[in-house]
Amino acid sequence: MAPTPAASGALPRLVHALFVIQLISMGAMEMSGPFWPVHLQSLDASPGVLAFAGIAVYVGPMLGVALTSTFWGKVGDRFGHKPMMVRALLGLAITQLALAFTLDVWTILALRFLQGACAGYLAPAQAYGVSAVVSAVRGRLFAYLQVSTNVGSLAGALAGGLILDHATFFWINLSAALLCALCAAAVAALLPPRPAAGSALGVTAIPSPPSPSGNTAPLQPPSWFASPVAGLLAVLGILLVARMLTQTPFAMYVRSVFAVDNWVVGLCYGLLSLGFIVSATLWARYFERLQRPDALVRMAWVAATCALLMVLAGATHSVAFFIALHFAWGVLLGATTPVLMAQISHATSGQHQGRILGVAQSTAQFSSMAGIALGGGLTQLLGLHTTYFLVAGAYACALAVIVAVLRMRGTRQGAAGLAGP
């Protein structure tokens, strides 16, 4: 008998269906992403309101997700993650449809916040995917789904630009609403309610092996901060802060330092995502063979290498070298968020996957907002030329946090050994 995909270590067909659905839905949302400032400028509002709205239109959805992901994760643990995916996609569809007909700035900002609060698709999709694969390939699952998000973002931004070249912003939002509604229907029709590990669209379920981390005890809420999860969340958060520090000043930095055209700015920005796309699954395969302490040691090397690359990026005046460094940075980013999400999932029992992945998603959103705010504020205060040195400093902080987590783990193990059996 041929081995099942799960038994052979491959991702089952259900996960490929999740990949396509996530790619389409995230692409639909990113069709409008780069063009909100353009749309807001066309509306009747004062310069001060437009300046605030240009930031709030992006921060609003992130804040909505951050405030509600843990709640929706708990609901998913109780009632199933498939209904949460359908709910999130319908929330995206309804709010995008409302945005298509809205021409008031404040209503747009309210709808964008509501969009994040009602949606939060990624956490239930990840929790649902975890229940469809064996424990050994969770890292590959998180990498695969994040690749889907990145590909969807690139394709969506391109599609949105093409639409805006030939039509109005209304058609971007209407198209996104229809695509999200189709994705909700696909989830409802194609995915089983509660897949067992390894089961998916005709694949026979097999028991999931023990987590490679060796931690199979249920994670109860009161013990979170005495468990590995707290340290892993701290590492995840500071790495995302480092990643997002360049978000606000990036275009101005590249134009001012290298005096290049806008297409070069776009190329640099896109190569970061491309590096992530080509490397994330390979990094996941590498890390899934490691125990948690070994994985954190490798993560420390990744953070140290990122810090070095950022110092070089901040020091160079060669645009070709800068572009190469950005691609290399993207390659290293493939070893950060997906790997840490897999480690967090491994450290958590099956019945709490939705809750802890919701906490991780909230952590990611708050960290991203903090990175955007710090990047914009610090570069205004200290000057654009400090941008990449600030990122290098953030990676140095991440390295320090990883070392602290490893030392705390060693101290706990030493204390347990002294206590005896």
N, C-alpha and C positions, 0 to 999 in steps of 0.2 A: 504494500500500500504506500502511495506517495505521501510524504509528510505534509501536514498542513502548513500554511504560511507561518502561523504562530510557532509551530514546533520547529520549523527551520530557521526561525529568527527573522523572517520577512514580515513586513507590515501587511495585515489582511486587507481585502478589497473594501471593507467598510471604511477604513482609514483613507483610502484613495478617494472614496466618495466625499468624506469630510474635507479632504484637500480641495476638491473642485468647488464644493459649496462655499468654503471659506474664501477661496480665491475670487469667486464671482461676487460674493457679498462685500468683501473688503475692497475689491476693485470698484464696486458700485459706490461705496462711500468716498473713496479717494478721487472719484471723478470731479467732485466739487472742491476737494481739499485745497489745492494750490490757488484756487480762484476766488475764495471768499473775500479777500481784500478788494479785488477788482469789482466784485458785485456790490460790496458795501459802499464803495466810492460812488457808485451810480445812484445811490439812494439819497433821499433828502434828509441830511443830518449835519450837525455842526462839526467842525474839524476835531474838537475835543472828544465828542461822542465817537466819531469814526476812529480816532486813535485808540480809545478804550476798546471799541468793538473789534478792531483788528487783532487784538490779543485775546479778548474774551471769547470770540467765536471759535478759537481752538482750545482754550483752557476749559471752557464750559463743558464740553462732552467728556473730557478727561476727569474733571471734578465729579461729574455725575457718575461715571464708572467707578471712580475711587470710593465714593460714599456708599455705593449700593452693591458692589461686587460680593462682599462677604455675605450680605443678606440673601442675595439671589443664590449664592453657593449653598447656603444652609437649606433653602427651599428645594434646590436641586437634589441635595442628599436625601431629602425626605420624600419628594414626589417624582424624582427622576430627572435626568439632565436633558433628555430629548424634549420634554415640554418647555424647558428653559431656553433651549436653542430656538424653538418655534416662536416663543414669546419675544425673544430678543430680535429675531429677524422681522417679525411683524411690527415691533416697536420702531425699528429702523425704517421700515416701509412707510408706516403711518406718518412719522415725523418728517421724512423726506418729502412725502406728498404735501404735508402742510407747509413746509418750507418753500415748495415750488410756487405756492400762491401767496406768500408773505412778502410784503415790501416795506415793513416797518422794522427798523434796526433792533429795537428792544424786544419785539416779538421773536425775531430771528434768534437773538441770544437766549431767550427763554426756551425756545424749541430745541436749540443745540444742547443746553443743559439737560432738558427732559430726554433728549435722544440718548445721552450717555446713561442717565439714571434708569431708563426703561429698557435699554438694550443690554450691554455687557455680554456680547455673544462669545468672546474668546474663552472665558473661564469655563462655562458649561461645555463648550466644544472640547476643550482639553480634558475635562473630567470625564466626559462621555468617551473620548478616545482612549483614556487610561483603562476604562472598563472593557475595551475591545482588544487590548493587546496584553501579552505576557509581560511580567515585570522587567525582564532583561532588556526589552527594546523600548522602554519608555523614553529614554533620551532621544532615540531616533524619532519617536512620535512627536515630541515637542519641537525638535528641529524641523521636521517635515511640515508641521502646521505653521511654524514661523516663516519657513520658506514660502509657503502659500500666501501668507500675509504680505510678505515683501514683493512677491511677483504680482499679486493683486494690486498693491499700491503703485507699482511702476506702470502696469497696464492701465489702471484706472486713471491715473494722472494724464497719460497720453490720450486716452479716449475722451476725457473731459476737455482737453485742449482742442481736439478735433471737433467736438460738438460746438464749443464756444466760438470756433472760427467760422462756423456755418449756421449757427442758430443762437438762441439766447440762453441765459442761465436757467431759465424755467425748464428747459428740456433736459438739462443735466440732472436736476433734482427729480423730475418726473421719471426719467430713465432709471435712476438709482432706486426709486420707490418700486418700480415694476420688477427690477432684478432682485431686490430683497424679498419681495412677495413671492417670486418664483422660487427662491432659495428656501423660504419657509415651507412652501408646498412640497419641495423636494425632500426636506428633512422629515416632514410628516408622512410622506408616502413611501420613502425608500428605506429609512433607518428603523431597525427594531427598537422597541421601547427600552430594554435593559440588556445589552449584549454582555455575554460572559467573556472572559479573557480568551482571545483567539477566535471568537465567533464573529462572522460578518458576512452577510449576503451569501449564505450558502457554505461558509466555512465552519467546520465542526469545532465546538468549544473544547478546550483542554484546560486542566488546572493551571493556574499561574504559579511558577516556582517562587521560592522565597526571594525577597529583595536582596540584591547583592550587598546592600549596606548592612544586612543582618538585623535590621530594626523592624520587627513585625508586630510589635505591641501597638494597640490602638493609641492614637494620640488624642488625649483628652484636653479640652480647652485650658484648664488650670495649669497643665504641665507644659504648655507650648514654650514658655520662655526658659524652661529647664531642659528643653530638648534641642536637637541640632537645628530645628526649623528656625528658631529665632536668629541664630548666627547666619544661616543661609539667606534669610530674608534681608538681614543687614548688608551682606555682601551684594545681593541682587540690587538693593536700593542704591548703594553708592556707585556701583558700576553703571547703572542707568543714569544717575546724576552726571557722571563723567561723560557718558555718551551724548547727553542732551545739552551740554554746555555750549556747543557750537551752533545749536539750532538757530538762535536769533541773530548772532553776528556773522554767520557763515558767508552769506553772499557779499556783504560789505567788506569782509576781510579779504576774500579772494580777489574782488575787484580792486581794492585799494593797494594790496601788496603786489599783485602780479599784473595789474592793468590789462585784464583779458576781457573778451566778449562774454555775454551772458551764456552762450552755449557751452563755454568752458566751465563756467560755474555749475551749470546743470550736469555736465559730464562728471565733475568731481563729486557732486552730491549723489548722482546715480551709481557711481562706482562703489561707494560705500555699501549700498544695498546689494550690488552685484557680488561683491566679495563675500557678504553674508550668505547669499543664495548658493554660491558654489561650494562653500565650506561647511555649512551648518550640519548637514547629514554626515559628512566625513568626521567632523569633530564628535558628533554623537556616538558613532561607531567606536571611536577611540576611547571616549570616556566611559561607555557602558561596561567596559571590561575592568574598571577600576573600583576599588572600595572608596568610601566617602573621604577618608583622610588623604589617600593618594590623589583623588580627584581635586581636593582643595589645594594640595601642593602644586599640581599642574595649573590650577586656576591662578595661583600666586605668580607663577612664571608668565602666564598670559597677561596678567595685570602689569607686571614689570615690563614686559615687552611693549605693551600699549603705551606705557609712560615714556619709554625711550622713543618710540615712533612719534609721539606728540611733541617731544622736545625737538626732534629733527624737523617736524612739520613747521614748528614755530620759528625755527632758525633758517630754513631754506628760503632762497629767492628764485629758485628754479621751479617753474610751474610743472614741468614734466616730472621732476622728483616729487613734488607735492602730490600730483595725481597718483603716482605709484604708491606713495605712503598712504593715501586715502584708501586705495584698493586693499593694501595689506592690512590696514586697520579694520576694514570690513571683514576680511578673512578671519581675523582674530575675534571679532565680535560674534562670529558663529560659535565660538567656544564659551560664551558667557551665558546669556539669558536662557537658551534652551537647555543647557547642561544643568544650570542651577534649578530651573523648574523641575527637571527630572529628579534631581536630588531631593528637592522639597517633597515631591510626590512619593518617592521611595521611603521617606522618613515618616510618612503618614499612612494610617490604616485606610482600607478601602471605603469604609462607611463615612469617612470625613474628607474624601477627595474634593468634593464640591466646595466645602467650606474653606479648606486650606488653599486651594487654587484661587478662590475668590479673594482671600487675604493677600495672596501673592500678586494678583492682578491689581488690587487696591494699592499695594506697596509700589508696584511698577508705575501706576498712574501718578501717585503723589511724588515719587522720585523724579519722574519725567517733568512734572510741573516745576519742581524745585530746580531741576537742571536748567530748564528754559528761563526761569526767573533769574537765577544766579548768573547764567551766561549773559543775559541782556544787561543786568545791573552792573556786574563786575567789569565787563568790557567798556561800558560807558564811564565808569569811575576810573579805571586803570588804563584804558586805551585798547584799541583793537589789536595792537601788536602783542598783547599779553594772552590772547585767546587760547592758543594751543599750549602755552605754558601753564595756564590754569587747568586745562584738561589733564596735563601731565601730573600736576599736583593732586587732582582728584583721583587719578589712578594710583598714585603713591599712597593716598589715604585708604583706597580699596585694598592695596597690598597689606597695609598695617592691620586692617580689620580681619583679613583672611588669616594672618599670622596669629592674631589674638584668638580667633575661633579655634584654630588648631591647638594653641596652648591651653585654652580652657578645656578642650576635649581631653588632652593629655592629663591635665590635673584631675578631672573627674574620673578617668580610668585609673589613675594612680591611687586615688582615694578609695575607689571600689576594690582595688587589689589589696590595700592595707586592711580593709574591713573584713576580707576573707569571705569564704562561702557562707 
